[in-house]
Amino acid sequence: MRRILSNLLATLVSLVIAAFGLELLTRLVVDDGMQFDLEMWKYAREVKQVAADPLIGHEHAPNRQAHLMGVDFRTSSQGLRDREFSFERAPGKLRIAMLGDSLTVGWGVPVDDTFAKRIERMYAAAGIDAEVINFGVGNYNTVQEVQAFLAQGYRYRPDVVVLNYFVNDAELLTPASVPSPLMRACYACVFLAGRGDAVVRQFLGGMDWAQYYLSLYGDGTSQGWLEAKAAIGRLADATKASGVKLVIVNLPELHDVKDYRFGRITDLVRQAAEENGAAFVDVLPAMADQPSSKLWVTRPDPHPNAYANELIAKALFAALQKLRP
């Protein structure tokens, strides 16, 4: 019996040493500040908080600061990745609310390189006094984006609301929760979970990224898409009631912009915009002639980089100019 206990103790000690060694290796070697899974985890841990409204789930906490994916990420006292804005309007100044997820918030690019801030500068260069408020929050879907705007964003009384749509915005909302102390501290746990998911997708018959995105829609009657479409309807009703212009933008998936696989999703979003009397902008033509990898933050992370944000800004600014009376 004593021999068995001794072996068990030795095994336990070995496992603890291995776990600490793996954690140390992940922190000192693997974590170079550009690992997508680790950086998104840090973003959730250091910048976000659980929202009171379950339809919002999570939100940016005010006055947070982190260094994520190689760039500084700061939130204002209002929880925006932007400068401070007053609810009160400056007379004669155009105000645009930019809703969206990590693409809109500018994942992996400096704040001044986001398409929201680029558009603001384009207005200034055209002699138009305008401000573009970035309401983007990473990992939001359309339901969350609309709910957050109707709960708080409307107080800024914008002239134009831009809803930026991405192919994963039909994902179902999962309840937000506070992570356990282990998952808040364990770098290796996060990294291994991400690598495990990649192995399942590549070698064990899991869906690849394209199959997954398409599976969110099916024939256009999936629950996630119907919920997203209903949220678009709520936003359209609210903007119409306030005399605010609504623009719905299709932000393309950037793995392969030349042989784009998600035209069916674009058509569904365009149809939803038309049914609700909203303007529709498809950004894909503005970048379809580009090498896809030229648009990415990093090779394994096809979020739009600064150059892609510039292309988005040019396409969207041209469309916004057409809305002016």
C-alpha positions in Angstrom: 0.0 0.0 0.0 2.8 2.4 0.9 4.5 1.7 -2.5 1.2 2.5 -4.3 0.8 5.8 -2.4 4.4 6.6 -3.1 3.9 6.0 -6.8 0.8 8.1 -6.9 2.5 10.9 -5.1 5.4 10.8 -7.5 3.0 10.9 -10.4 1.1 13.8 -9.0 4.3 15.8 -8.4 5.4 15.0 -11.9 2.1 16.2 -13.3 2.3 19.4 -11.3 5.8 20.1 -12.4 4.9 19.4 -16.0 1.9 21.8 -15.7 4.0 24.6 -14.3 6.6 24.0 -16.9 4.0 24.1 -19.7 2.5 27.3 -18.2 6.0 28.9 -18.0 6.8 27.8 -21.6 3.5 29.3 -22.9 4.1 32.6 -21.1 7.7 33.1 -21.9 8.0 31.5 -25.4 4.6 31.0 -27.0 3.0 34.3 -26.0 4.7 36.7 -28.3 1.8 39.2 -28.2 0.4 38.0 -31.6 -1.2 34.7 -30.8 -4.9 35.2 -31.7 -6.4 32.9 -29.0 -4.3 34.3 -26.2 -4.9 37.9 -27.2 -8.7 37.4 -27.5 -8.6 35.8 -24.0 -6.6 38.8 -22.7 -9.1 41.1 -24.3 -12.0 39.4 -22.5 -10.1 39.3 -19.2 -8.7 42.9 -19.2 -11.2 45.0 -21.2 -14.6 43.4 -20.9 -17.2 42.9 -18.2 -20.5 41.0 -18.0 -23.4 43.3 -19.0 -26.5 43.6 -16.9 -28.6 42.9 -20.0 -28.4 39.2 -21.0 -29.2 40.2 -24.7 -25.9 42.2 -24.6 -24.0 39.6 -22.7 -20.7 41.3 -22.4 -19.5 44.8 -23.0 -16.4 47.0 -22.7 -15.7 48.2 -19.2 -14.9 51.9 -18.9 -11.4 53.2 -18.7 -9.6 50.0 -19.4 -6.2 49.7 -21.0 -4.4 46.7 -22.6 -1.8 45.9 -25.2 -3.5 43.4 -27.6 -2.3 42.0 -30.9 0.6 44.4 -31.0 -1.4 47.6 -30.4 -2.7 49.7 -27.6 -6.4 49.2 -26.7 -8.0 51.8 -24.5 -11.6 52.4 -23.6 -13.2 55.7 -22.8 -15.3 56.5 -19.7 -18.2 55.3 -21.9 -16.6 52.0 -22.7 -15.9 52.9 -26.3 -12.6 52.3 -28.1 -12.7 56.0 -29.0 -12.2 59.4 -27.5 -14.8 60.9 -25.2 -18.1 62.0 -26.6 -20.9 64.0 -25.1 -24.5 62.9 -25.5 -25.1 66.5 -26.4 -24.8 67.3 -30.1 -22.5 70.1 -31.5 -24.7 72.3 -33.7 -24.1 71.7 -37.4 -21.8 68.6 -36.9 -22.7 65.4 -38.6 -22.7 62.4 -36.2 -22.4 58.8 -37.3 -22.8 55.8 -35.1 -20.6 52.8 -36.2 -22.0 49.5 -34.9 -20.1 46.2 -35.3 -17.9 43.5 -33.8 -14.1 43.0 -33.7 -13.7 44.2 -37.4 -15.4 47.5 -36.5 -13.5 48.0 -33.2 -10.3 47.5 -35.1 -8.8 44.3 -33.8 -5.0 44.3 -34.3 -4.8 47.9 -35.7 -4.1 51.2 -34.0 -7.2 53.2 -33.2 -6.4 55.9 -35.7 -6.2 53.3 -38.5 -9.7 51.9 -37.9 -12.1 52.6 -40.7 -14.3 54.6 -38.4 -11.5 57.1 -37.7 -10.3 57.1 -41.3 -13.9 58.1 -42.4 -13.9 60.9 -39.8 -10.7 62.2 -41.4 -12.1 61.8 -44.9 -15.1 64.0 -43.9 -12.7 66.6 -42.5 -10.6 66.6 -45.7 -13.8 67.2 -47.7 -14.6 70.2 -45.5 -17.4 68.5 -43.6 -17.6 68.8 -39.9 -18.4 65.2 -38.8 -17.7 62.7 -36.0 -17.8 59.0 -36.3 -18.4 57.2 -33.0 -17.0 53.6 -32.8 -19.4 51.4 -30.9 -17.7 48.2 -32.0 -17.2 45.4 -29.5 -15.3 42.2 -30.2 -17.3 38.9 -30.4 -20.6 40.7 -30.7 -23.3 39.4 -33.1 -26.0 41.5 -34.7 -28.5 40.9 -31.8 -25.9 42.3 -29.3 -24.9 45.2 -31.5 -28.5 46.3 -32.0 -29.5 45.7 -28.3 -26.5 47.7 -27.1 -27.3 50.6 -29.4 -31.0 50.7 -28.4 -30.1 50.5 -24.7 -27.4 53.2 -24.7 -26.1 54.3 -28.1 -29.3 56.0 -29.2 -28.6 58.6 -26.5 -25.8 60.1 -28.7 -28.6 61.0 -31.2 -26.7 60.2 -34.5 -27.8 61.4 -37.9 -26.7 58.1 -39.4 -26.4 54.6 -38.0 -24.1 52.1 -39.8 -24.6 48.5 -39.0 -21.5 46.5 -40.1 -22.4 42.9 -40.8 -19.9 40.0 -40.8 -20.6 36.3 -41.8 -20.5 35.1 -38.2 -23.1 37.6 -37.0 -25.7 34.9 -37.2 -24.1 33.0 -34.3 -26.4 32.3 -31.4 -25.8 34.3 -28.3 -24.3 32.3 -25.5 -24.8 33.5 -21.9 -21.9 35.5 -20.5 -20.3 34.3 -17.3 -17.4 35.2 -15.2 -14.5 32.8 -15.9 -13.1 30.6 -13.1 -9.9 31.8 -11.4 -8.1 29.0 -13.2 -9.2 30.1 -16.7 -8.4 33.8 -15.8 -4.8 32.8 -15.0 -3.9 29.8 -17.1 -2.2 30.8 -20.4 -1.5 27.2 -21.3 -5.1 26.2 -20.9 -6.2 28.8 -23.4 -3.4 28.0 -25.9 -4.0 24.2 -25.7 -7.8 24.6 -26.1 -7.2 26.6 -29.3 -4.7 24.1 -30.7 -7.1 21.2 -29.8 -9.9 22.9 -31.8 -7.6 23.3 -34.8 -6.6 19.6 -34.7 -10.3 18.5 -34.5 -11.1 20.7 -37.6 -8.1 19.6 -39.6 -7.7 15.9 -38.8 -10.9 14.6 -37.1 -13.6 15.6 -39.4 -14.6 18.9 -37.9 -16.0 21.7 -40.0 -13.5 24.1 -41.6 -14.0 27.8 -41.2 -16.0 28.1 -44.5 -18.3 25.2 -43.7 -18.9 26.6 -40.2 -19.9 30.1 -41.5 -22.2 28.6 -44.1 -23.8 26.3 -41.5 -25.0 29.4 -39.6 -27.5 30.1 -42.3 -28.6 26.8 -43.9 -31.3 27.7 -46.4 -31.9 31.1 -44.8 -34.2 29.9 -42.0 -31.7 29.0 -39.3 -32.5 30.4 -35.8 -29.4 32.5 -35.7 -30.0 34.2 -39.0 -33.7 34.8 -38.1 -32.7 36.4 -34.8 -30.2 38.6 -36.6 -32.8 39.5 -39.2 -35.3 40.4 -36.5 -32.7 42.6 -34.8 -32.1 44.4 -38.1 -35.8 45.0 -38.2 -35.8 46.5 -34.7 -33.0 48.8 -35.5 -34.7 49.9 -38.7 -37.9 50.7 -36.9 -36.0 52.7 -34.2 -34.1 54.7 -36.8 -37.2 55.4 -38.9 -39.0 56.6 -35.8 -36.2 59.0 -35.0 -35.6 60.2 -38.6 -32.2 58.6 -38.6 -30.7 57.1 -41.8 -29.7 53.4 -41.5 -26.9 51.9 -43.6 -26.2 48.1 -43.5 -22.7 47.2 -44.6 -21.4 43.7 -45.7 -17.8 43.4 -44.4 -16.4 40.4 -46.3 -14.6 37.4 -44.9 -11.0 37.8 -45.9 -9.6 34.3 -46.2 -10.2 34.4 -49.9 -11.6 37.5 -51.5 -11.0 36.5 -55.1 -13.0 33.2 -54.9 -15.5 34.4 -52.4 -17.6 31.6 -50.9 -20.2 33.6 -49.1 -22.2 35.3 -51.8 -25.4 33.6 -50.5 -24.9 35.3 -47.1 -24.3 38.7 -48.8 -27.6 38.2 -50.7 -29.5 37.5 -47.4 -28.1 40.6 -45.8 -28.9 42.7 -48.8 -32.4 41.4 -48.9 -32.9 42.2 -45.2 -31.7 45.8 -45.8 -34.1 46.2 -48.7 -37.0 44.8 -46.8 -36.3 47.4 -44.0 -35.7 50.4 -46.3 -32.1 50.6 -45.4 -29.2 51.5 -47.7 -26.9 48.5 -48.4 -23.1 48.6 -49.1 -21.1 45.6 -50.1 -17.4 46.2 -49.4 -16.1 43.1 -51.2 -15.7 44.8 -54.6 -13.4 47.3 -53.1 -10.9 44.6 -52.2 -11.6 41.6 -54.5 -8.6 42.4 -56.7 -6.2 42.3 -53.7 -4.1 39.3 -52.6 -6.0 38.1 -49.5 -3.0 37.8 -47.3 -2.2 41.5 -47.9 -5.4 42.3 -46.0 -4.8 40.3 -42.8 -3.5 41.3 -39.4 -1.5 38.1 -39.3 -1.5 35.0 -41.4 -3.6 32.9 -39.0 -5.8 35.9 -38.2 -7.6 37.3 -41.2 -9.0 40.4 -39.4 -8.6 43.5 -41.6 -5.3 45.1 -41.1 -4.6 48.9 -41.5 -4.5 48.6 -45.3 -7.8 46.7 -45.4 -9.3 49.3 -43.1 -8.3 51.9 -45.6 -10.1 50.1 -48.4 -13.2 49.7 -46.2 -13.2 53.3 -45.3 -12.9 54.5 -48.9 -15.8 52.3 -50.0 -18.0 53.2 -47.1 -17.2 56.9 -47.2 -18.3 57.0 -50.9 -21.6 55.4 -50.0 -22.2 57.7 -47.0 -21.6 60.7 -49.2 -24.5 59.6 -51.4 -26.8 59.7 -48.4 -26.3 63.5 -47.9 -29.3 65.6 -48.9 
